[in-house]
């Protein structure tokens, strides 16, 4: 059975303000993690991208849902989304893939800041930290923060076309910097604000659930054994739908009125009315409530780190590729877009770094022996070559009898088992 998202919401793409549909899935024990403040270091997130939209790919793809369910069962907060042109996301699928890369970066931003806000606010209440790390925490591999936080673990994944986009992502530090330097009115700042709104709603739900249990325990004269395990559902039907925008409309118009986004951005402002339910209406926190300090410690101006160029967060990135697609006549991960221009020497040089992050970070590639998009022989050659060149963190498996779409009997279970086995080895 597919998992139920905690939130369905929209964000603007940092590419051109195109409206993107997104979902966040919670692990069952998230509430307990947030209530036991010392456990917030265990918070970890994942983003998983879907196949090619013109062929029917979306965040409702069975493989995407399976991976999302697997990761939530393993304790991950999982973000999925529809690329531009897929599902209810605006605009059209791009030919070059540049827009899709920026779409993916946008979702990385919202998941990172969602987790960071949960971590800091659950740990410190009204004494929330900025999402910017202190100077002594930056550029220290494996270091803990001044309040004992371990590096945030983020798993970045993609299936089929989603793996092509994954291979073109910039390093996680570059994405951190982009959102750390976000200024008021920009799409990046809007994404950070949306993440904080979602986090505030989650924290309020957990606190409401805690109060509900305390009241019940007083009435029964005993403390219930079942502490809240997920955002409260009393009086509310999940998923919560959030659309519209966090930023004042005048500020957002100024952000969009740039040469880069003037023509494209305004096309994607509107979204179906059923999504335009803002958390700030009907669910505001009372003055003095610890969670009400989130907005005070993250004021609407100065969203980022002031542009000092330093990484805002300390993050460990991992990568998951399902049914990766290879460029014809090579053993390299193919960049999104038409393959023909990439066959020239200049094209190969320009894309020589595609997939290079898989050599530097823990990575799992899993594909079927009957993949119809790329032959088993070429996939094995690519995987063997990458494993040899990687710094010991690249793993791969060919699932016997599985095709590109994982529709054969029993293969989805094998996919789930292999992903589970790999994730359980990560630290």
WOUR-V64111 format. One record per residue. N is the residue number from 1. RES is the residue in one letter. D_LAST is the distance of its C-alpha to the last C-alpha in Angstrom with 2 decimals. Layout:
n = [N & N]
res = [RES & RES]
d_last = [D_LAST & D_LAST]
//
This chain:
n = [1 & 2 & 3 & 4 & 5 & 6 & 7 & 8 & 9 & 10 & 11 & 12 & 13 & 14 & 15 & 16 & 17 & 18 & 19 & 20 & 21 & 22 & 23 & 24 & 25 & 26 & 27 & 28 & 29 & 30 & 31 & 32 & 33 & 34 & 35 & 36 & 37 & 38 & 39 & 40 & 41 & 42 & 43 & 44 & 45 & 46 & 47 & 48 & 49 & 50 & 51 & 52 & 53 & 54 & 55 & 56 & 57 & 58 & 59 & 60 & 61 & 62 & 63 & 64 & 65 & 66 & 67 & 68 & 69 & 70 & 71 & 72 & 73 & 74 & 75 & 76 & 77 & 78 & 79 & 80 & 81 & 82 & 83 & 84 & 85 & 86 & 87 & 88 & 89 & 90 & 91 & 92 & 93 & 94 & 95 & 96 & 97 & 98 & 99 & 100 & 101 & 102 & 103 & 104 & 105 & 106 & 107 & 108 & 109 & 110 & 111 & 112 & 113 & 114 & 115 & 116 & 117 & 118 & 119 & 120 & 121 & 122 & 123 & 124 & 125 & 126 & 127 & 128 & 129 & 130 & 131 & 132 & 133 & 134 & 135 & 136 & 137 & 138 & 139 & 140 & 141 & 142 & 143 & 144 & 145 & 146 & 147 & 148 & 149 & 150 & 151 & 152 & 153 & 154 & 155 & 156 & 157 & 158 & 159 & 160 & 161 & 162 & 163 & 164 & 165 & 166 & 167 & 168 & 169 & 170 & 171 & 172 & 173 & 174 & 175 & 176 & 177 & 178 & 179 & 180 & 181 & 182 & 183 & 184 & 185 & 186 & 187 & 188 & 189 & 190 & 191 & 192 & 193 & 194 & 195 & 196 & 197 & 198 & 199 & 200 & 201 & 202 & 203 & 204 & 205 & 206 & 207 & 208 & 209 & 210 & 211 & 212 & 213 & 214 & 215 & 216 & 217 & 218 & 219 & 220 & 221 & 222 & 223 & 224 & 225 & 226 & 227 & 228 & 229 & 230 & 231 & 232 & 233 & 234 & 235 & 236 & 237 & 238 & 239 & 240 & 241 & 242 & 243 & 244 & 245 & 246 & 247 & 248 & 249 & 250 & 251 & 252 & 253 & 254 & 255 & 256 & 257 & 258 & 259 & 260 & 261 & 262 & 263 & 264 & 265 & 266 & 267 & 268 & 269 & 270 & 271 & 272 & 273 & 274 & 275 & 276 & 277 & 278 & 279 & 280 & 281 & 282 & 283 & 284 & 285 & 286 & 287 & 288 & 289 & 290 & 291 & 292 & 293 & 294 & 295 & 296 & 297 & 298 & 299 & 300 & 301 & 302 & 303 & 304 & 305 & 306 & 307 & 308 & 309 & 310 & 311 & 312 & 313 & 314 & 315 & 316 & 317 & 318 & 319 & 320 & 321 & 322 & 323 & 324 & 325 & 326 & 327 & 328 & 329 & 330 & 331 & 332 & 333 & 334 & 335 & 336 & 337 & 338 & 339 & 340 & 341 & 342 & 343 & 344 & 345 & 346 & 347 & 348 & 349 & 350 & 351 & 352 & 353 & 354 & 355 & 356 & 357 & 358 & 359 & 360 & 361 & 362 & 363 & 364 & 365 & 366 & 367 & 368 & 369 & 370 & 371 & 372 & 373 & 374 & 375 & 376 & 377 & 378 & 379 & 380 & 381 & 382 & 383 & 384 & 385 & 386 & 387 & 388 & 389 & 390 & 391 & 392 & 393 & 394 & 395 & 396 & 397 & 398 & 399 & 400 & 401 & 402 & 403 & 404 & 405 & 406 & 407 & 408 & 409 & 410 & 411 & 412 & 413 & 414 & 415 & 416 & 417 & 418 & 419 & 420 & 421 & 422 & 423 & 424 & 425 & 426 & 427]
res = [X & X & X & X & X & X & X & X & X & X & X & X & X & X & X & X & X & X & X & X & X & X & X & X & X & X & X & X & X & X & X & X & X & X & X & X & X & X & X & X & X & X & X & X & X & X & X & X & X & X & X & X & X & X & X & X & X & X & X & X & X & X & X & X & X & X & X & X & X & X & X & X & X & X & X & X & X & X & X & X & X & X & X & X & X & X & X & X & X & X & X & X & X & X & X & X & X & X & X & X & X & X & X & X & X & X & X & X & X & X & X & X & X & X & X & X & X & X & X & X & X & X & X & X & X & X & X & X & X & X & X & X & X & X & X & X & X & X & X & X & X & X & X & X & X & X & X & X & X & X & X & X & X & X & X & X & X & X & X & X & X & X & X & X & X & X & X & X & X & X & X & X & X & X & X & X & X & X & X & X & X & X & X & X & X & X & X & X & X & X & X & X & X & X & X & X & X & X & X & X & X & X & X & X & X & X & X & X & X & X & X & X & X & X & X & X & X & X & X & X & X & X & X & X & X & X & X & X & X & X & X & X & X & X & X & X & X & X & X & X & X & X & X & X & X & X & X & X & X & X & X & X & X & X & X & X & X & X & X & X & X & X & X & X & X & X & X & X & X & X & X & X & X & X & X & X & X & X & X & X & X & X & X & X & X & X & X & X & X & X & X & X & X & X & X & X & X & X & X & X & X & X & X & X & X & X & X & X & X & X & X & X & X & X & X & X & X & X & X & X & X & X & X & X & X & X & X & X & X & X & X & X & X & X & X & X & X & X & X & X & X & X & X & X & X & X & X & X & X & X & X & X & X & X & X & X & X & X & X & X & X & X & X & X & X & X & X & X & X & X & X & X & X & X & X & X & X & X & X & X & X & X & X & X & X & X & X & X & X & X & X & X & X & X & X & X & X & X & X & X & X & X & X & X & X & X & X & X & X & X & X & X & X & X & X & X & X & X & X & X & X & X & X & X & X & X & X]
d_last = [28.32 & 26.75 & 24.69 & 26.66 & 25.55 & 25.59 & 27.11 & 29.12 & 30.07 & 31.12 & 30.22 & 32.11 & 30.76 & 30.52 & 32.54 & 35.76 & 35.24 & 35.28 & 34.35 & 31.24 & 30.48 & 26.99 & 25.28 & 22.42 & 21.12 & 19.70 & 17.70 & 20.14 & 18.69 & 18.52 & 21.70 & 20.55 & 17.44 & 19.89 & 22.47 & 20.34 & 19.68 & 17.29 & 14.85 & 14.89 & 11.80 & 10.05 & 11.99 & 10.59 & 13.02 & 14.20 & 17.53 & 19.31 & 22.70 & 25.73 & 28.31 & 31.51 & 33.49 & 37.00 & 36.12 & 35.10 & 31.41 & 30.05 & 27.28 & 29.22 & 28.57 & 27.67 & 24.68 & 23.34 & 23.95 & 22.32 & 19.05 & 19.24 & 19.96 & 17.16 & 14.51 & 16.30 & 16.40 & 12.61 & 12.74 & 12.89 & 15.88 & 17.35 & 20.04 & 22.60 & 25.83 & 29.06 & 29.72 & 33.17 & 35.81 & 33.76 & 34.60 & 35.84 & 34.32 & 37.14 & 38.42 & 38.20 & 35.82 & 36.12 & 37.34 & 35.24 & 31.89 & 31.73 & 32.06 & 29.27 & 26.86 & 27.88 & 27.58 & 23.92 & 23.39 & 25.21 & 22.88 & 19.81 & 21.79 & 22.59 & 19.12 & 17.67 & 20.62 & 20.69 & 17.25 & 18.13 & 21.45 & 20.15 & 17.78 & 20.56 & 23.42 & 22.01 & 21.15 & 24.37 & 26.89 & 29.73 & 28.16 & 25.88 & 24.40 & 25.12 & 22.36 & 23.04 & 21.09 & 23.32 & 24.42 & 22.64 & 19.20 & 19.82 & 18.86 & 16.75 & 13.49 & 10.66 & 13.48 & 13.88 & 16.82 & 20.13 & 19.52 & 16.17 & 14.03 & 10.58 & 10.32 & 10.74 & 8.42 & 11.17 & 11.58 & 15.08 & 17.07 & 20.67 & 23.16 & 26.23 & 27.70 & 24.56 & 22.78 & 25.66 & 25.13 & 21.39 & 22.44 & 24.71 & 22.43 & 22.44 & 19.40 & 17.37 & 19.01 & 22.38 & 21.75 & 20.65 & 23.84 & 25.97 & 25.25 & 25.26 & 28.75 & 30.02 & 33.55 & 35.39 & 36.77 & 34.50 & 32.40 & 29.20 & 30.45 & 31.41 & 27.89 & 26.51 & 29.28 & 28.62 & 24.96 & 26.31 & 28.96 & 26.57 & 24.36 & 27.58 & 28.74 & 25.59 & 25.81 & 29.50 & 29.04 & 26.67 & 29.18 & 32.04 & 30.47 & 29.99 & 33.62 & 34.71 & 33.23 & 34.74 & 38.08 & 37.95 & 37.13 & 40.06 & 42.35 & 41.38 & 41.15 & 37.72 & 34.11 & 32.58 & 29.63 & 28.10 & 26.46 & 25.92 & 23.04 & 23.64 & 26.03 & 29.52 & 31.76 & 34.98 & 37.66 & 35.44 & 34.60 & 31.26 & 30.24 & 31.45 & 32.99 & 32.97 & 34.85 & 37.10 & 35.89 & 34.74 & 36.72 & 40.47 & 42.26 & 44.29 & 41.27 & 39.63 & 42.91 & 43.00 & 39.51 & 40.58 & 43.89 & 42.71 & 43.88 & 40.49 & 40.27 & 43.84 & 44.67 & 41.37 & 39.91 & 42.81 & 42.69 & 39.41 & 40.07 & 41.34 & 39.46 & 40.82 & 42.14 & 40.22 & 37.01 & 38.63 & 37.60 & 36.21 & 34.24 & 36.37 & 39.41 & 39.92 & 36.63 & 37.02 & 35.87 & 38.61 & 39.22 & 37.61 & 34.79 & 31.51 & 30.01 & 33.10 & 31.94 & 29.34 & 32.12 & 33.71 & 30.73 & 30.07 & 33.67 & 34.88 & 35.67 & 33.45 & 30.49 & 28.55 & 28.29 & 31.83 & 31.16 & 30.14 & 27.82 & 24.72 & 21.33 & 21.33 & 17.62 & 14.53 & 12.22 & 9.36 & 10.95 & 10.29 & 13.48 & 15.09 & 18.74 & 21.06 & 24.52 & 24.42 & 27.93 & 29.28 & 32.20 & 35.39 & 36.38 & 33.10 & 29.66 & 27.99 & 26.28 & 29.20 & 29.43 & 30.75 & 34.53 & 37.44 & 36.76 & 40.24 & 40.07 & 36.85 & 38.67 & 40.58 & 39.58 & 39.02 & 36.77 & 34.65 & 34.38 & 33.48 & 30.65 & 29.39 & 26.18 & 25.40 & 22.01 & 21.32 & 17.96 & 16.82 & 17.51 & 15.34 & 12.06 & 10.05 & 12.84 & 14.42 & 18.20 & 20.14 & 23.91 & 27.00 & 29.55 & 32.29 & 31.03 & 34.26 & 33.03 & 31.75 & 32.83 & 30.61 & 31.87 & 30.86 & 27.42 & 26.80 & 28.27 & 26.05 & 22.85 & 24.00 & 24.96 & 21.71 & 19.71 & 22.15 & 21.90 & 18.15 & 16.21 & 14.66 & 12.11 & 14.73 & 15.34 & 18.34 & 20.54 & 24.14 & 25.08 & 28.60 & 31.21 & 29.13 & 30.75 & 29.54 & 29.86 & 28.39 & 31.60 & 32.35 & 32.33 & 29.08 & 26.95 & 25.15 & 23.91 & 22.67 & 20.86 & 19.19 & 18.28 & 16.80 & 14.66 & 13.50 & 12.81 & 10.73 & 8.64 & 8.11 & 6.61 & 3.78 & 0.00]
//
